[in-house]
Amino acid sequence: MVQVFCGSSTSRNRNTFTRFFSPQKQIRRRNCIVANSSSSFQREQQRTIRGISLLNETDNKNVHPSHVLCPDDFMPSPTDDEDATKFELPRKKIPIALVLAYVGDTFKGNTQNVMLPRGSTVDDVIEDAIYKAGGILFSNYRSKGLSRLKWSRSSRTDKGVSSLFTVVGLRMEAPVRAYGGGKEVVGEEETNDEEDERKSSSRNRSSKRSEEEEEEDDAEAKALIVEKINRHLPTDTVKAFACFKATKSFDARRAAISRTYEYLLPLKCLRDDKNGELEMFREALKTFEGSHPFHNYTKRGLYGAGKGNDKNRKGGRGNRNKKNALTEDDDGLGETSSSEEQELEEEEEKELPKRIETSGKHTYWLLEKDVDDLVHVMHYRRIHEFTCSKEPEIIEGFESYPFVRVKVYGESFMLHQIRKMIATAVLVALDSEETPTMPLSFIKASLCRPCRVVTPMAPPLTLFLTGAEFMSFRKTNHEEKTRAAKAEEEEESEEEDDKETEKGKLRSLTISEETKNDIDRFRREHLYPKLAESFSNQDWDFFIENVRNVEPTREEYLNIVKQYESYDEMRKIRAKEKEEEEEEASMIEKSLL
C-alpha cells in the first residue's frame, strides 16, 4: 500500500500534483493510484509533490502511522459537496479566528504532535472536523506543523489542561455567504433585456435580503460555519462557539494581549484551613503581582540566552525566534521532563561560579554572573492580578471535595509558571513552627536575578484557561511609506472604521452574550464534572507529600533572604546615584544652552 504524508513544499512538482490529486481527476485516477503500485505512480515515490510526500510504510519512523494518509480513504466522493454536514458552496479561502473550548483530560495537549497517535491533541481533532466540513482542501490537509493553513493558537496547553476560550487562527475555505458575501455574479455578455430582468428580480428580493441580513452577516457565523464544524466534533469534549473573519496578518498568539487562568485547589492541600493557611496562601499569591523575572518558575533553558539557546544563537536570529515562538505562552504545560533532570545533573559536573549554597542541590545565591545560566529579558512576565476565593467552594454532586478557586490574570505565561507559583504559595502557607517550610519573604528573593531555586509544581488536573483579550483586527502594510502617506491612510482608515461601526460590522474578537452563555453552559455541564472527578486523584496526595519534604531548611531560606535584602539595598543606592547623575548632566546641558 502506498501512503501519503504531508510535508514541506516544492514548487517544481506542481504539475505532478495536479496530475494525481486535482479534484477533477481524483475520482477517475482513484483506482490507478491505489491499485497500480508499478508504472508511473511507483516512479513518483520518494518525491515531494507540492507538500505531499509519497512514502513507503517503512519510511518516516518519527511519524506515527495514524498520521499517514491513504489516498483510497481520503478521496472525495461526487456527492460530498451536497452533504448537509459540509459548508455550502461557493467557498473562498479566508483568514478566520475560531473560538473553541475543550476538556483536556483526554488530550495530550492542544498542539499538533505527529509522534503521538492521531487524535491525541486538540489540533488533530479540530483540523479533522474542519476538513470533514469542507473547510480544508486535501492538498492542505495534515501539513507539517499545519503551516499550509497558517495555523496559530492564542495559548498552548499540555496534558490535563483544559480551556474555555482558546482562539485558533487559520486560512479556511469558508462559505462566501457567511460574512455578507454571495452577491449575484453576472456574465460578461448580457443583453439589455436580461439586465432589466436582473434589476427587477433584485428589487423584488431586496425586502427578503433585509430580513435575512442579520443571519447572513452574522459576525460569529454560527449557522453557516460553527454548527457544521460541531457536527464533526465530540461536543462533550471539544466544541466551537464562534468563527470571526480575521485579517491576513492575524496571528492568534501575538494578537492576545492578556490571558486569564483559573485553578481549583483542593482545600486539603491547605490543611483544610485549620490554622489560617488560606489567608497566608492569598498573601503569597499577591507577592507575584507585577513585572518580575520568573526564571525560577519555568525551565530556564527554553527562554532567552539561557543554557538551551546557545545552538540557536549559532543558527541566527530566525532560529532563535522560532524556538521562542514554540515555547512562549506555554501556559501550564506538562510535567517535568527527563531532559530537565539531565540538565540539573550536568550542572554538578561543570565548574560553578561563586555562590552561597544550601542543603538543597539547586537552591543557592549567585555572587557572580553565571554565563551558562543567564536571566534574560524573555524570563520577565507581568501579572496584573493573582487572587484566591474568600471562602471554599463546592461542585454539586462532589460536596465532599471543597476547594478554593485561584485566578491569575496576566499578559502571558511561561512553561510550568502558573503551577509552580501556586505550589510555592502552598509551601509558604504551610509554614509554621511545627512544620517549618518556606518563609513568605523568600518569594521576593526568588524573583531576583541572582537567586536560583527549584520550586515545586502543582498537578495540571484542574488548571484551565477562562478568557483572553485581543487586539482589534488590523491590516498591515510592509511597504515603506512617507509620513504624509501614513497620516492620510490613518485618516481614511478612521473614516472606514466609523462607517463599519455604524453598520455594526467592525471586525473585532468580541463574543456576544449568547456565546458567553453557551460557554458558561459548557463549563457547568462538561468541564466542572471532569474537574471534580480529578479531586480524588492520587496526584494530590503525592503533591501534598512532596511539597512538605523540601530540601533547604527554613534558616537557609532566610539566609538567602538576607542576601536579597543587601542586594536590593545596593540596587536602590545605584538607582539613586544614576538619577542624580542624570539630573546633574541635564543641568549642565541647560547651562550650556
C-alpha positions as CSV (number, residue, x, y, z in Angstrom):
1,M,0.0,0.0,0.0
2,V,1.4,3.4,-0.9
3,Q,0.9,6.0,1.8
4,V,0.8,9.8,1.8
5,F,2.0,12.2,4.4
6,C,2.0,16.0,4.2
7,G,5.4,17.6,4.4
8,S,7.4,20.5,3.1
9,S,6.6,22.3,-0.2
10,T,8.4,22.3,-3.5
11,S,7.1,24.3,-6.5
12,R,8.7,22.2,-9.2
13,N,6.3,19.3,-8.7
14,R,3.0,21.2,-9.1
15,N,2.3,19.6,-12.4
16,T,2.8,16.2,-10.9
17,F,0.5,17.1,-8.0
18,T,-2.2,18.3,-10.4
19,R,-2.0,15.1,-12.5
20,F,-2.6,12.8,-9.5
21,F,-4.6,14.9,-6.9
22,S,-6.5,17.6,-8.7
23,P,-10.2,17.5,-7.7
24,Q,-11.3,16.9,-11.3
25,K,-9.2,13.8,-11.7
26,Q,-9.2,12.4,-8.2
27,I,-12.1,10.1,-8.7
28,R,-11.0,9.0,-12.2
29,R,-7.4,8.3,-11.1
30,R,-8.5,6.7,-7.8
31,N,-8.1,3.0,-8.8
32,C,-4.9,3.7,-10.5
33,I,-3.3,5.5,-7.5
34,V,-4.1,2.7,-5.0
35,A,-4.0,-0.5,-7.1
36,N,-1.2,0.1,-9.5
37,S,2.0,0.1,-7.5
38,S,4.0,0.0,-10.7
39,S,4.4,2.2,-13.8
40,S,4.3,6.0,-13.4
41,F,2.9,6.1,-9.8
42,Q,5.7,4.0,-8.5
43,R,8.3,6.2,-10.1
44,E,6.8,9.2,-8.2
45,Q,7.6,7.6,-4.8
46,Q,10.1,9.3,-2.6
47,R,9.4,12.6,-4.4
48,T,7.7,15.6,-2.8
49,I,4.6,16.6,-4.6
50,R,3.7,20.1,-3.6
51,G,4.0,19.4,0.1
52,I,2.8,15.8,-0.1
53,S,5.5,13.1,0.3
54,L,4.8,9.7,-1.1
55,L,6.4,7.3,1.4
56,N,6.7,3.6,1.9
57,E,5.4,2.0,5.1
58,T,9.0,1.6,6.5
59,D,9.9,5.3,6.0
60,N,9.5,8.3,8.3
61,K,9.9,6.5,11.7
62,N,9.3,9.7,13.6
63,V,5.7,9.9,12.4
64,H,3.0,7.8,14.0
65,P,1.3,5.6,11.3
66,S,-2.1,7.1,12.1
67,H,-0.9,10.4,10.7
68,V,-0.1,8.9,7.3
69,L,-2.8,9.4,4.7
70,C,-4.1,6.6,2.4
71,P,-5.4,8.2,-0.9
72,D,-8.1,5.5,-1.1
73,D,-9.5,6.7,2.3
74,F,-9.4,10.5,1.6
75,M,-10.5,10.9,-2.0
76,P,-13.8,12.8,-2.0
77,S,-17.0,11.3,-3.5
78,P,-19.1,13.1,-6.1
79,T,-21.8,13.7,-3.5
80,D,-19.5,15.2,-0.9
81,D,-20.4,18.8,-1.7
82,E,-24.1,18.0,-1.4
83,D,-23.6,16.7,2.2
84,A,-25.7,18.6,4.8
85,T,-22.7,18.4,7.2
86,K,-20.5,20.4,4.8
87,F,-20.1,24.1,4.2
88,E,-22.3,25.4,1.5
89,L,-21.0,26.4,-1.9
90,P,-19.4,28.6,-3.1
91,R,-16.4,28.8,-0.8
92,K,-13.5,31.1,-0.5
93,K,-10.2,30.7,1.4
94,I,-10.1,33.5,4.0
95,P,-8.3,34.0,7.4
96,I,-10.6,33.2,10.3
97,A,-10.4,33.2,14.1
98,L,-12.2,30.2,15.6
99,V,-13.3,30.3,19.3
100,L,-13.4,26.9,21.0
101,A,-13.4,25.2,24.4
102,Y,-12.2,21.7,25.4
103,V,-11.8,19.4,28.3
104,G,-8.2,18.5,28.5
105,D,-8.2,15.3,30.5
106,T,-8.4,13.1,27.4
107,F,-5.9,15.0,25.3
108,K,-2.1,15.2,25.5
109,G,-2.1,18.9,24.8
110,N,-3.6,21.2,22.2
111,T,-0.6,21.3,19.9
112,Q,0.0,19.0,16.9
113,N,2.5,16.2,17.6
114,V,2.9,13.7,14.8
115,M,4.8,11.3,17.1
116,L,1.5,10.7,19.0
117,P,-1.5,8.8,17.6
118,R,-3.8,10.9,15.5
119,G,-6.5,12.5,17.7
120,S,-4.3,12.8,20.8
121,T,-4.2,16.6,20.6
122,V,-6.9,19.2,20.2
123,D,-5.3,20.4,17.0
124,D,-5.8,17.0,15.4
125,V,-9.5,16.9,16.3
126,I,-10.2,20.4,15.1
127,E,-8.3,20.0,11.8
128,D,-10.1,16.8,11.1
129,A,-13.5,18.4,11.8
130,I,-12.9,21.4,9.6
131,Y,-11.6,19.1,6.8
132,K,-14.7,16.9,7.0
133,A,-16.9,20.0,6.9
134,G,-15.1,21.1,3.7
135,G,-13.1,23.9,5.2
136,I,-9.7,22.4,4.2
137,L,-8.6,21.1,0.8
138,F,-6.9,17.8,0.5
139,S,-3.7,19.4,-0.7
140,N,-3.5,21.5,2.6
141,Y,-4.6,18.7,4.9
142,R,-2.2,17.5,7.6
143,S,0.7,19.7,6.5
144,K,3.8,19.8,8.6
145,G,3.2,22.0,11.6
146,L,-0.1,23.0,10.0
147,S,1.9,25.5,8.1
148,R,-0.2,25.4,4.9
149,L,-3.2,26.7,7.0
150,K,-1.2,29.4,8.7
151,W,-2.3,27.8,12.0
152,S,-1.9,29.8,15.2
153,R,-3.2,29.4,18.8
154,S,-3.8,32.0,21.4
155,S,-2.4,29.7,24.1
156,R,-0.6,26.4,24.3
157,T,-1.6,23.8,26.8
158,D,-0.5,20.3,27.6
159,K,-1.8,17.0,29.0
160,G,-4.6,17.5,31.5
161,V,-5.0,21.3,31.0
162,S,-8.4,22.5,29.8
163,S,-9.7,25.7,28.2
164,L,-12.9,27.7,27.9
165,F,-11.6,30.3,25.5
166,T,-8.9,29.3,23.0
167,V,-8.7,31.1,19.7
168,V,-7.3,29.3,16.7
169,G,-6.3,31.4,13.6
170,L,-6.1,29.7,10.2
171,R,-6.9,30.1,6.5
172,M,-10.1,28.2,5.8
173,E,-12.4,27.5,2.8
174,A,-15.4,29.3,4.2
175,P,-18.8,29.8,2.6
176,V,-18.9,33.1,0.7
177,R,-22.3,33.9,2.2
178,A,-21.0,33.5,5.8
179,Y,-19.8,37.1,6.1
180,G,-22.2,39.1,3.9
181,G,-20.9,37.8,0.5
182,G,-22.7,35.7,-2.1
183,K,-23.7,38.5,-4.3
184,E,-25.1,37.6,-7.7
185,V,-22.5,37.1,-10.4
186,V,-23.4,38.5,-13.8
187,G,-21.9,37.2,-17.1
188,E,-19.8,39.3,-19.3
189,E,-22.2,39.1,-22.2
190,E,-25.6,40.2,-21.1
191,T,-28.4,41.7,-23.2
192,N,-30.4,44.7,-22.1
193,D,-33.5,42.5,-21.6
194,E,-31.5,40.2,-19.3
195,E,-30.1,43.2,-17.4
196,D,-33.6,44.7,-16.9
197,E,-34.9,41.3,-15.7
198,R,-31.9,41.0,-13.3
199,K,-32.6,44.5,-11.8
200,S,-36.3,43.8,-11.4
201,S,-35.6,40.5,-9.6
202,S,-33.0,42.2,-7.5
203,R,-35.6,44.8,-6.4
204,N,-38.1,42.0,-5.6
205,R,-35.5,40.3,-3.4
206,S,-34.4,43.5,-1.6
207,S,-37.1,43.0,1.1
208,K,-36.1,39.4,1.6
209,R,-32.5,40.4,1.8
210,S,-33.2,42.9,4.6
211,E,-35.0,40.2,6.6
212,E,-32.1,37.8,6.2
213,E,-29.3,40.4,6.5
214,E,-28.6,39.6,10.2
215,E,-28.3,35.9,9.6
216,E,-26.1,36.3,6.5
217,D,-23.9,39.0,8.1
218,D,-23.6,37.1,11.4
219,A,-20.1,38.1,12.7
220,E,-19.8,34.8,14.5
221,A,-21.0,32.6,11.6
222,K,-22.8,30.3,13.9
223,A,-25.3,28.8,11.4
224,L,-23.0,28.6,8.3
225,I,-19.7,27.5,9.9
226,V,-19.8,26.8,13.6
227,E,-22.7,24.4,13.6
228,K,-21.2,22.5,10.6
229,I,-17.9,22.1,12.4
230,N,-19.5,20.9,15.6
231,R,-21.3,18.1,13.7
232,H,-17.8,16.5,13.3
233,L,-16.7,17.2,16.9
234,P,-17.2,15.3,20.2
235,T,-19.0,18.3,21.6
236,D,-18.9,17.0,25.1
237,T,-15.1,17.3,24.9
238,V,-14.4,19.8,22.2
239,K,-16.8,22.4,20.9
240,A,-16.6,25.5,18.7
241,F,-18.6,28.6,19.6
242,A,-17.8,31.4,17.2
243,C,-15.9,32.0,14.0
244,F,-14.8,35.5,13.1
245,K,-13.4,36.8,9.8
246,A,-9.8,38.0,10.5
247,T,-7.2,39.8,8.6
248,K,-4.4,38.1,6.6
249,S,-1.8,39.2,9.2
250,F,-3.8,37.8,12.1
251,D,-1.8,35.6,14.5
252,A,-3.7,34.3,17.5
253,R,-0.7,34.2,19.8
254,R,0.6,37.6,19.0
255,A,-2.8,39.2,19.0
256,A,-3.6,38.0,22.5
257,I,-2.6,40.8,24.9
258,S,-3.7,39.1,28.1
259,R,-4.9,35.8,29.4
260,T,-6.8,34.6,32.5
261,Y,-6.5,31.2,34.1
262,E,-8.3,29.5,36.9
263,Y,-7.1,26.7,39.1
264,L,-9.2,24.7,41.5
265,L,-7.1,23.8,44.5
266,P,-8.5,21.2,46.9
267,L,-8.8,22.6,50.4
268,K,-6.9,19.5,51.8
269,C,-3.7,20.9,50.3
270,L,-4.0,23.8,52.8
271,R,-4.7,21.5,55.8
272,D,-8.4,22.4,55.4
273,D,-7.6,26.0,56.6
274,K,-7.4,24.9,60.2
275,N,-4.8,27.5,61.2
276,G,-5.4,30.3,58.7
277,E,-3.5,28.8,55.9
278,L,-5.9,30.2,53.3
279,E,-5.1,33.8,54.3
280,M,-1.4,33.2,54.1
281,F,-1.9,31.5,50.8
282,R,-3.7,34.5,49.5
283,E,-1.0,36.8,50.7
284,A,1.7,34.7,49.0
285,L,-0.2,34.9,45.6
286,K,-0.2,38.7,45.9
287,T,3.6,38.7,46.1
288,F,3.8,37.5,42.5
289,E,1.9,40.5,41.1
290,G,3.8,43.0,38.9
291,S,6.7,42.6,36.4
292,H,9.4,40.2,37.5
293,P,11.9,37.6,36.1
294,F,10.2,34.3,36.7
295,H,13.3,32.2,35.8
296,N,12.8,30.1,38.9
297,Y,9.2,29.2,37.9
298,T,9.9,27.7,34.5
299,K,12.5,25.7,32.6
300,R,15.1,28.4,32.2
301,G,17.0,26.9,29.2
302,L,14.0,27.3,27.0
303,Y,13.9,31.1,27.1
304,G,16.3,33.9,26.1
305,A,20.1,33.4,26.4
306,G,20.0,30.5,28.8
307,K,21.6,27.1,28.5
308,G,19.3,25.8,25.9
309,N,19.8,28.6,23.4
310,D,23.5,28.5,22.5
311,K,22.8,26.4,19.4
312,N,20.0,28.8,18.4
313,R,22.4,31.8,18.5
314,K,24.7,30.0,16.1
315,G,21.7,29.4,13.8
316,G,20.9,33.1,13.6
317,R,18.1,35.3,14.7
318,G,15.4,33.4,12.8
319,N,16.1,30.1,14.5
320,R,16.2,31.8,17.9
321,N,12.8,33.4,17.4
322,K,11.4,30.2,16.1
323,K,12.3,28.4,19.3
324,N,10.9,31.2,21.5
325,A,7.7,31.1,19.5
326,L,7.4,27.4,20.3
327,T,7.9,27.9,24.0
328,E,6.3,31.2,24.8
329,D,2.8,31.2,26.2
330,D,3.0,27.5,27.1
331,D,0.5,28.1,29.9
332,G,0.5,25.3,32.4
333,L,2.3,22.8,30.2
334,G,3.0,19.2,31.2
335,E,5.3,17.6,33.7
336,T,9.0,17.8,34.5
337,S,10.8,16.0,31.7
338,S,13.8,13.7,31.9
339,S,15.8,16.3,29.8
340,E,15.3,18.9,32.6
341,E,16.5,16.5,35.2
342,Q,19.5,15.7,33.0
343,E,20.4,19.4,32.7
344,L,20.3,19.7,36.5
345,E,22.8,16.8,36.8
346,E,25.1,18.4,34.2
347,E,25.3,21.5,36.4
348,E,27.1,19.4,39.1
349,E,29.8,18.3,36.7
350,K,30.9,21.7,35.4
351,E,32.9,24.3,37.3
352,L,30.5,26.5,39.2
353,P,30.7,30.3,39.9
354,K,31.0,31.7,43.4
355,R,27.7,31.3,45.3
356,I,26.1,30.8,48.7
357,E,24.8,27.3,48.7
358,T,22.2,25.5,50.8
359,S,21.5,21.8,51.6
360,G,19.3,21.8,48.5
361,K,21.4,20.9,45.5
362,H,19.9,23.5,43.2
363,T,19.0,26.3,45.7
364,Y,21.7,29.0,46.0
365,W,22.5,32.7,45.7
366,L,25.0,33.7,43.0
367,L,27.8,36.0,43.9
368,E,29.0,36.4,40.4
369,K,27.5,36.0,36.9
370,D,26.9,32.5,35.6
371,V,27.4,32.8,31.8
372,D,25.8,29.3,31.3
373,D,22.7,30.2,33.2
374,L,21.8,33.8,32.5
375,V,18.5,35.5,33.2
376,H,17.2,37.1,30.0
377,V,14.5,39.6,29.2
378,M,12.4,36.7,27.9
379,H,12.2,35.4,31.5
380,Y,10.2,38.6,32.5
381,R,6.4,38.4,32.7
382,R,3.8,40.8,34.0
383,I,1.0,39.6,36.3
384,H,-1.9,42.0,36.7
385,E,-3.8,40.1,39.3
386,F,-3.4,36.9,41.3
387,T,-6.3,36.2,43.7
388,C,-8.0,33.4,45.6
389,S,-11.7,33.0,46.6
390,K,-12.5,34.2,50.0
391,E,-14.4,31.1,51.0
392,P,-14.1,27.5,50.0
393,E,-16.5,26.3,47.2
394,I,-18.0,23.0,46.2
395,I,-19.3,21.5,42.9
396,E,-22.8,20.0,43.0
397,G,-22.5,16.2,43.4
398,F,-19.0,16.5,44.9
399,E,-19.7,18.1,48.2
400,S,-17.0,16.1,50.0
401,Y,-14.3,17.8,48.0
402,P,-14.2,21.5,49.0
403,F,-11.8,23.7,47.0
404,V,-10.6,27.3,46.6
405,R,-10.6,29.0,43.2
406,V,-7.3,30.6,42.2
407,K,-7.5,33.2,39.4
408,V,-4.4,34.6,37.7
409,Y,-4.6,37.4,35.1
410,G,-1.5,38.4,33.1
411,E,-0.1,39.2,29.7
412,S,1.5,35.8,29.1
413,F,2.9,32.8,31.0
414,M,5.9,30.5,30.6
415,L,6.2,26.8,30.7
416,H,5.1,25.5,34.2
417,Q,4.9,29.0,35.5
418,I,1.3,29.0,36.9
419,R,1.5,25.6,38.5
420,K,4.9,26.4,40.1
421,M,3.7,29.7,41.5
422,I,0.6,28.1,43.1
423,A,2.7,25.2,44.5
424,T,5.2,27.7,46.0
425,A,2.3,29.7,47.6
426,V,1.0,26.4,49.1
427,L,4.5,25.8,50.5
428,V,4.5,29.2,52.1
429,A,1.0,28.8,53.5
430,L,2.1,25.5,55.3
431,D,5.0,27.3,57.0
432,S,4.6,27.1,60.8
433,E,6.6,26.4,64.0
434,E,5.6,22.7,63.9
435,T,6.3,22.3,60.2
436,P,8.7,25.0,59.0
437,T,8.9,25.2,55.2
438,M,9.4,28.4,53.2
439,P,9.0,31.9,54.6
440,L,6.9,34.4,52.7
441,S,9.8,36.8,52.3
442,F,11.7,34.2,50.1
443,I,9.2,34.7,47.2
444,K,10.6,38.2,46.6
445,A,14.1,36.8,46.7
446,S,13.2,34.1,44.2
447,L,12.0,36.8,41.8
448,C,15.5,38.3,41.8
449,R,18.2,37.6,39.2
450,P,21.0,36.1,41.4
451,C,18.6,33.6,43.1
452,R,18.3,30.0,41.9
453,V,15.8,27.6,43.3
454,V,13.9,24.6,42.1
455,T,10.3,25.3,43.0
456,P,7.6,22.7,43.4
457,M,4.9,22.1,40.8
458,A,1.2,21.6,41.3
459,P,-0.7,18.9,39.3
460,P,-2.3,20.1,36.0
461,L,-5.6,18.4,36.7
462,T,-7.7,21.5,37.5
463,L,-5.9,24.2,35.5
464,F,-8.0,25.8,32.7
465,L,-8.0,28.9,30.6
466,T,-11.1,31.1,31.1
467,G,-10.5,34.1,28.9
468,A,-8.2,36.2,26.8
469,E,-8.2,39.8,25.4
470,F,-7.2,40.5,21.8
471,M,-6.2,43.5,19.8
472,S,-8.7,44.6,17.1
473,F,-8.1,43.1,13.7
474,R,-6.0,45.4,11.7
475,K,-4.3,45.3,8.3
476,T,-0.6,45.7,8.0
477,N,1.5,47.0,5.0
478,H,5.1,46.1,4.9
479,E,6.0,48.7,2.2
480,E,7.8,51.8,3.2
481,K,5.6,54.9,3.1
482,T,6.2,58.5,3.8
483,R,4.8,60.1,6.9
484,A,2.4,62.1,4.9
485,A,1.1,59.0,3.2
486,K,0.8,57.2,6.6
487,A,-1.2,60.2,8.1
488,E,-3.5,60.2,5.1
489,E,-4.0,56.5,5.3
490,E,-4.8,56.7,9.1
491,E,-7.5,59.4,8.4
492,E,-9.0,57.2,5.7
493,S,-8.9,54.1,7.9
494,E,-10.6,56.0,10.8
495,E,-13.4,57.1,8.4
496,E,-13.8,53.4,7.3
497,D,-13.8,52.2,10.9
498,D,-16.5,54.8,11.7
499,K,-18.6,53.6,8.8
500,E,-18.1,49.9,9.9
501,T,-19.0,50.8,13.4
502,E,-22.2,52.4,12.3
503,K,-23.1,49.3,10.3
504,G,-22.1,47.1,13.3
505,K,-19.5,45.2,11.2
506,L,-16.3,46.3,12.9
507,R,-14.1,43.2,12.9
508,S,-13.0,42.5,16.5
509,L,-12.8,39.4,18.5
510,T,-15.6,40.2,21.0
511,I,-18.1,37.4,21.6
512,S,-21.8,38.0,22.0
513,E,-23.8,37.5,25.2
514,E,-25.4,34.4,23.6
515,T,-21.9,32.9,23.0
516,K,-20.9,33.7,26.6
517,N,-23.9,31.8,27.9
518,D,-23.1,28.9,25.6
519,I,-19.5,28.7,27.0
520,D,-20.8,29.0,30.6
521,R,-23.2,26.1,29.9
522,F,-20.2,24.1,28.6
523,R,-18.4,24.9,31.8
524,R,-21.2,23.7,34.0
525,E,-22.2,20.6,32.0
526,H,-18.9,19.2,30.8
527,L,-15.9,20.9,32.3
528,Y,-16.7,21.1,36.0
529,P,-17.8,17.4,36.4
530,K,-14.5,16.3,34.9
531,L,-12.5,18.6,37.2
532,A,-14.5,17.4,40.2
533,E,-13.7,13.8,39.4
534,S,-10.0,14.6,39.5
535,F,-10.2,15.7,43.1
536,S,-10.0,12.0,44.1
537,N,-6.8,11.5,42.0
538,Q,-3.7,10.2,43.8
539,D,-1.6,13.0,42.3
540,W,-3.0,15.4,45.0
541,D,-1.7,13.1,47.8
542,F,1.7,12.9,46.1
543,F,1.8,16.6,45.8
544,I,1.0,17.2,49.4
545,E,3.7,14.7,50.5
546,N,6.3,16.2,48.2
547,V,5.7,19.8,48.9
548,R,6.3,19.3,52.6
549,N,9.6,17.5,52.1
550,V,11.6,20.4,50.8
551,E,15.4,20.1,50.9
552,P,16.6,23.6,52.1
553,T,15.8,24.4,55.7
554,R,13.9,27.5,56.8
555,E,17.1,29.0,58.2
556,E,18.8,28.5,54.8
557,Y,15.9,30.2,53.0
558,L,16.2,33.1,55.5
559,N,20.0,33.3,54.8
560,I,19.2,33.8,51.1
561,V,16.6,36.4,52.0
562,K,19.4,38.4,53.8
563,Q,21.5,38.3,50.7
564,Y,18.5,39.5,48.7
565,E,17.9,42.4,51.1
566,S,21.5,43.5,50.8
567,Y,21.3,43.2,47.0
568,D,18.1,45.2,46.9
569,E,19.5,47.9,49.0
570,M,22.6,48.2,46.8
571,R,20.3,48.4,43.7
572,K,18.4,51.3,45.3
573,I,21.6,53.1,46.0
574,R,22.8,52.7,42.4
575,A,19.5,53.8,41.1
576,K,19.6,56.9,43.2
577,E,23.2,57.7,42.1
578,K,22.2,57.2,38.5
579,E,19.2,59.6,38.9
580,E,21.5,62.2,40.5
581,E,24.0,61.9,37.6
582,E,21.2,62.3,35.0
583,E,19.9,65.4,36.8
584,E,23.4,66.9,37.0
585,A,24.0,66.2,33.3
586,S,20.7,67.8,32.5
587,M,21.6,70.9,34.5
588,I,24.9,71.2,32.7
589,E,23.3,70.9,29.3
590,K,20.8,73.6,30.2
591,S,23.6,75.9,31.4
592,L,25.5,75.5,28.1
593,L,22.4,76.4,26.2
